[in-house]
């Protein structure tokens, strides 16, 4: 990766942003020897496996494999790009971000300038809509907000505005000096027959603001019944990706910083989120109607471990979105589904029955696995024998995924009562049914027949021992080894360059290559005593011999293939070379 900023600035930035201090300002770290440990902020775990190496200035999670330096941590935790992470750290250290002039940097500068212009345009658009709402011309919009019971305070907090027509916004933006292209690229305007128009003309406007407090899109709510969509968002742009956005995350971030955030409530739409916030449920975010995505689940994970899914009252009957909820569980979130009265959404419950009624719904939230059983049950008529058996079959496949024997027993008791089948019979069926094959434990010996996996494991071990400068690896010549991937070859080259410079700094790799993939696998080997002691030294020598043997065999195979088509005068030379390599192979054994 070509550095966008001068190396001297990057080094000063990292020196003045102590990795332990920066990470410690986000999560609680516990020191053990020379390493700081925590539960990983990027996946769910009960036993800390997230290690911060203060000396070498990098972090690595031995559970999920995430790695990086101080810039990588800010990128991942704050969900920002490289330049934004640099700017955050520069502001923290009181440094001026320098200009740069190489080709990649120039392109980045153009992109930043474009994004800055679009952010400014969206901010001006939000102010335009806000001024419309109180201009005396938005009576219908104000009547709608009054009907929804929205107070002036909450309307101001969320920056609600009004689009009065389809033409005044484009005229306003063009008059402010924005180009047609910028109006269209922002998503605020659309085009028809060469004419610009307001993408959300005539609607009540809800700004969509990201966690960096930037307006990235708008939502619009129709004021009266129509064949048009009731809710509409501005289209996806370079600023706005719906699957990576959660509405109200900017307010939730403030709660977390204040230390008053224990869980999140996930609703479908921004009007539900606004209504709940007005009622005092400030920890609310909205998926804006999309099926939940991995990116949204990871966003949630950064702020809380517990998520209450609070969709419409007929959600349990939709038999959909289960995949989205499973995604959240896979990301380590504790997911509970909030049961609402049939036909009501969260806003309806607040408006018709009050805050206490909604709190009662939250208090009766079901764990995800219970909800899955409930959703499965709605598909069958349990008065029919055949359908009751089908339900039992599907329910058992769900129960099998329970995380503990206690949970399985509780679910089986519930299933027994619903399907009128004894717990003993259900238990026998549960044990007899095929389950998912267990995954091999980390560190399990590679089987001899899996030679490719064994070779890759040996390559990683040799590189890890050299990268962390273990005494038994200092005389190893990596230049003579052909590695099986470009990533591993790059790590080998980095080590060789570090040796020539007199010092190998592992964190320097994060400036030059992705922290994912093979680098993560190599760093995993630094856990515990994997690289320490006599056993590790023996395994290193075995691995080194294995890789050298592989290289020689590859050479022999190449010479044999060449022999078939070589002219007679070359064949004797090829045979001699094969003989030399065969003797060399024998000496290694």
N, C-alpha and C positions, 0 to 999 in steps of 0.2 A: 504494500500500500504506500503510495507516495504521500509524504507528509504535506498537509495543506498549510501548516504554520511553521515558522522557523523552529528548528530543533531546540535552540536555546530557550525560546519562549515555552515550548512544551515541557522541557525539563524544569524550568522555574515554576511553571503551573503545578506540576506534580510535587515538587519540593514544598511549595507553600500550601498545598492541600494534602496534609497528612492523611494517608489512606484510612488509618484506624479512626482518626477524628471524624472524617467525612462519613464513613459507614456508621460509626457510633452515633452520629446525630440522627440517623434514620432507624437503626435497630439496636437492640441491647447486645453488647459483646461481652464475652467472659474470657479472661486471659488464662491460658494454661501454658506455662513455659514461655516460649517465644511466639506462640501462635494465639490468635484471638478466635473464639468460636461463637456461633449463634445458630439458631434455627434459620434455615434458608428463607429469605424474603420472597423467593421466586417459585417455591413449591412448598407443599404442606409436609411437615415432618414433626415428629415428637422428640427425636433425639438430634441434637445439633450436629450437622455435618458441613456447615458453611464455615470455611476457614479463611482467616485474613492473615496473610504472611506480611508482617510489618517490615521485616528486613528487606525482602525482595519486592515489596510494594505491589502485590497482586492478591486477589481473592479467588477462591475456588470452592465449589460445592461438590463434595464427594457423593452426594445423593443424586442430583439432577445433572451435574456436569457443567453448570454455568461457571464461566471464568472471566477474568478481566482485570484491568487496572482501575484507577479512580475514575477515569473518564468513562470506562465501560460500565461501572456501577451506576453513575448518574444517568447514562443513556438508558439502561435497563429499568432502573427504579422510577425515573421521572418520565419514561416513555418519550424521549426526545432524540433528535438526531445528533451526530457527532459535533457539529458546530454549536448547537444549542447547549450541549453538555459542557463544551469548552467555555462558553459564555457564562454559564451558571458558576463554574468553578473560578473563572477569572473574577467575577463580581465578588465571590466569597473571599478571594485573596487580595482584592483591591488592585488587580492587574488590568492594564489596558490591552484589549485584544488587538494584536498587530494586523496590518494589512499584509497581503502576500500576493505574489504575481506569477506563480507558475500556471501552466495551462489548466490543470485540474482545479486549482484554487480560483482562477478567473471564472471558470464555469460555476463553481460553488457561489462565488460572489454574485454572479448574474442571477442565480437561482434565489439567493437570499434577498436580493433587491426586489425580485418579482414577488416573493412571498411577503416581504414587508409591505409592498404596495397593495397586495390583495388583503392583508390583515387590516391595513389602514382603510381600505375601501369598505370592508365589512363593518368596521367600527363606525365609519360615517353613515353607513346604511342603517345600523342599529339606532344611531342617534336620530336619523331622519324618521324612522318608524316611531320612535318614542315621542318626538315632537308632534307627529301626526295625531297620536292618541289624545293629546291634550290641546289640540288646535281648535276645538269647537266643531270640527267636521266629522268626528268619529263617534257620533252618538250611538250608532248600532254596535260598535265594538265595545263601548262602555256598558251598554245595556247587557251585552253578552257576559262580560266579566262580572257584572252585578248578579246576573242570573246564576253564574257559577259560584257566587259567594266569595269572590276574590277581593281581598282587602287592598287598599292603596299601597300599604307597606309591602305586601308580598309581590304585588305587580311591579313595584320599583326594584325589589330585590332581584327579580328574574328579568328585569328590563323589557317587559312586555310593550309591544308597540302596535301600530295599525298601518296596514296598506289601504289607501283610500281608493286606488284605481290601478290601472295597468301602465299608465304613461308617466306619472310624475317622478317615480324613482329613477328611471333612465335619464330623464331630463336633469334631475338634480345631480346625478353622478357625472354626467358629461360636463355639466356646468362647473363642477368641482375640479375638472381637469383630468378625470380618468378616461382612458380610451375605451372604444367599443370592445376591443379584445379583453381588456381587464374586466369590464362589466360582465362579459360572458364567462370568462375563466373563473370568476368568483362564484358563479352559480346564482348570484342575486338577480341577474337578468337572463332572459332567454330571447330567442330571435325567431321571427316568423316573417317570411317574404321580405327579408332585408330590414325589418323593423324591430327595434329592441322593445321589450316589454317586461314588466315586473313579474318574476317567476311565481310570486305568491299574491298576485293582485287581488285586492278586496278582502283579504283575510286578517284575522287577529294574528299578530306576529310574536313568535317566541324565539329569541336568540339562542343558538346552541353554542355553548362556550366550553373550550377544552380546559384541561387541568392547569394550563399555563395562563389562564384568564384571557385567552384570545377568542374572539367571535369567529367561528369557522363555518357556520351555516345558519340557516333559519328554518323554523317550522311554522306552518300556517294552518289555522283552524277556520273552516267556513263558518259563517254566522247564521246561515239558514239552510234548510234542506235543499238538496240539489242532486243531480245525477253525477256531479263531480265528487272526487274523493274528499271525505270529511277532513282528513288530515293530510298534509303534504309537506315534504321537506324539499329544500333546494337540492339540486342534484349533487352527486359526488364530484369532488374536485381535488386539486393538489392539497387543499387544506382539509377536506372533509372526506373521511372514509367511514361510512356508517357502521361497518362491522368492527371497527376499532374505536368506536366512540360510545361513551355513556353520558347521557344528559345529567346535568347537575354535579358532575364530578369535581368541578371547580369549588363548589360549596363544601362537598364532602372532604376535599383535601384540607380545607381550613379547619374542619372539625377534627381531623386526624392530628393536625399539628397542635391543636389545643388539648389533645389527649382525651377527647370526649367521644371517641368513636369505637364502639365495640362490635358492631355488625352493620350490614347493609340491607336495605329493603329494595328489591328489584321489581319495578313495575313496567308495564308495556309502553305507556305514553307519557309525554311531558306534562300533559294536563293533570294526570294522576299524581305525578311527582310534585307538581306545584301545590296541588290540593293537600297532599300529605304534609308537605313542608309547612304550609300555613297552619295545619292542625298540631304542629310541634314535632312531627316525625322528620327531623332534618337529615337523617342518614339514608335518604332515598336517592336512587338513581333509576334511570329509565333506559331500556334498550331500544326505544322508539319503534317498536313493532317488529324488529328483526328477530329471526331465530338466533339464539345465543351462540356466540362464536368463541373460539379459544382465546382470541385477543381480548374480548370483553371479560372473559373469565380471569385472565391474567391481570387485567386492570383492577378487577374486584379484589384479587388476592393481594395487591399492593396496599390495600387500605384496610381490609378486615378478613378474618378467616370464616366468619359466619355470614351466610346470605339467606334472606327470606325471599322466596319467590312469590310475588303477590300479583298474579294476573287476574283476569276477569273471573267472575263466579262460575262460568261454564267451562273453565280451563280444564277441570278434571275430565269433562266429557269430550274434550277435543281429541284426546289420545295422540296429541302431537307435542312437539317441543321436548320430548323425553331425551332425545339425543343432546339437545342443548344443555339440559340439566346434568346429564352424564358427563358432558365436557367440563362442567364446573366442578364436579366431584373429582374428575381425573386431575384437575389442577390443584387438588388439595383443599378445596373449600367444603365446609360443612353446610350442606344445602337442606333447607326446610321449605315446604310448600304451605302457603297460607290459605286455608279454606275460607272462601267468601260465600255469602248467601247467593243462591242460584240467581243468575241474571244480573248481578250487581258487580261493578268494578270498584276499585278502592275509593275513587272519588264519590261514587254513589253511597258507599257505606258511611263516609265522613259526612256527606251532606244530609242524608236521610236519618242516620242513626247516631251520629256523633263520634267523637274521638274515642270514647270508652268502648264503643262497639267494635271499632277497628282494632283497638288494643287487645280485645278479647279474641279477635281472629288471629292476631300475632301469637297470642299465648297458646293457641291450639294448633299451631303450625305442625305439620307432619314431617318427619325425616323423609328423605328422598326415596328410600327403599319402600317405606309404607305408602307413599304416594304412588309409586309404580305398581304396587299391588292393587291399590284403589283404582287406578286407571285401567289395569287389566280386567278387574272385576266388572267394570261398566260395559265391557265388550260381550259379556255372556249372560244368557238367561239361566240362572242357577236352578230354576224349577225343572229344567230339562236335564235328564241324566247325562246325555252325550255332551252337552255344553258345560255341565259341571265338571266332567272329567277333563275337557279341554282347558278349562280354567285352572284346575289343579296342576295340569302339566305345565302351563305357562307360569303359574305362580311359583312352582318349585324351582324353575330356572331363575327366577328373581331371588328367591330365598337363598339359593346356592351362593349368591354374591354377597351375602351378609358378612360383615367383618369379624364377627365373633360367634362363638357357640351360644352365648346368652341371647344375642339378637336373633339367631336362627330359631332358637326354641320359642321365643316370644312370637315370631312371625308364624311358626308352625301352629301354635295354639290358636292364633287368629284364623289361619286357613282352615284348621280343623273345625272350628265353629261355623265358618261360612259355608264350607262344602260338605259338612256332615260326614267327615272321614276321621278315623282315629289318628291320634298323633303317632302311634306306633307304625301304622301303615305309611303315613307320610314320611316318617323318618327313614323307613326301609327304602321307599322310592327315591328319596333324596340321596341316600348313600349309593344306590344302585345306578342312578343316572350318571352318564359321563360328564365330567367337568372339564374345565380348561386345564391344559397341561401346565404344570408348574414351570416357571421360568428358572433357569440356572442361577444359582447364587453368585454374587460378585466374587471373583477370586477362585471359582471352581476350576479345577484343572481342565485344560483343553484336551479333548479326546484325540488319540493318536491319528484316527482316520481323518480328522478335520485339520489337515496340514496347513491350509491357508490361514485358518484362525490361529494355529500355533505359531506360524511364522510372524503374523501381525503382532501377536502378543509379545514375541521375542523382540521384534523391532521396537515396540513401545518401551519395553523394559530397558533395553540398551540405551535408548535416547534419554529416558528419565534419569538413569544413573549418571549419564554424562552431563545432562542439563543441571543436575543438582550437585555436580562435582564430587561424586563419591570416590573415595581413595582407590578402590579396586577398578575404577573406570578411567582413570586419568591418562593411562597409556594407550587407550583404545583409539585406533585410527578409523574414524567414521568415513573418511574419503574412499576407503576400499570397499564400502558396503553399498549395494544397490537396494534402495528402499522401494517398497511396493506402491507408494503413493507420492504425489507431488508435495502434499502437506508434510509427510514424514521426512522427505528429502530436504524440504525447506528448513525444518527444525534442525536437521543434521548440519546444514550449511550455517545456520545461526550459531550453533555450538562451536563449529570450527572457527568462525570469525571471532567469537568471544574469546576462544583460547589464544588466538594470535594477539588480541588486544590485551590479554592478561587477566580478563575477568568476564565470567559468564553471568549476565543479569537476566534471569528468566522473565521478569516483567517486560523486558524489551520486546519480547515476541508479540505482545498485544498491540504494539505500534505497527507491526508488519503483517499480521495475518489474523484470520478470524479466531475468536476465542472458543468457537464450537468445533465439533468434529474431532480430528486426531489430537489437536493440542489439549483438548479437555481430557481425552483418554490418557495421554502421557502424564498430565498433572495429577490424575487420579492415583497414580502409583506412588505419589509422595505421602499418601495417608499412612499413618501409623509407622510400623517398622518394615514396610514392604521393601524398602531399599537399604535396610540396615542389616548388619551382621554377616556371619559366615554363610548362612543359607542364601542370602541375597547375592553374595559374591560368587558362590557356586552357580547359581541360576544365571548370573550375568555371563560367566564364562561359557556355560552351556548354550545360552542364547546367541552369544557371539559366534561360537563354533557352528551353530545351526545356520546362521545367516551367511557365514563364509562358505559353508558347504553348498548352500542354495545357489550362491553366486557362481561357484565353480561348476556345479551341475548345469546351470543355465549356459555357461560358456561352452561346456562339452556338447550340449544339445545343439547349440548354434553351429559348432564346427562340424558335427555329424551331418546336419542338414546341408551345410555348404559343401561337404565332401561329395554328396550325390551328384552335384552339377559342376564340380570343379574340373578344370582341364587336368590331364595326367601329370603335368609338371608341378601342379600345386598340391596334388593328393598326398605326396610323401611328406610335405611340410605340414599339412593338416593333421596327418596321422601322428607325426612327432609331437605336435602341440597337444593333441588329445592325450597322448601318453604322459606328457609332463603334467597336465592337469589332473589326470587320474592318480598319479603318484602324490600330488599335492593334496588331493582329496583323502587319500589313504593316510597321509601324515596327520591330518586333522583328527581323524578317528582314533 
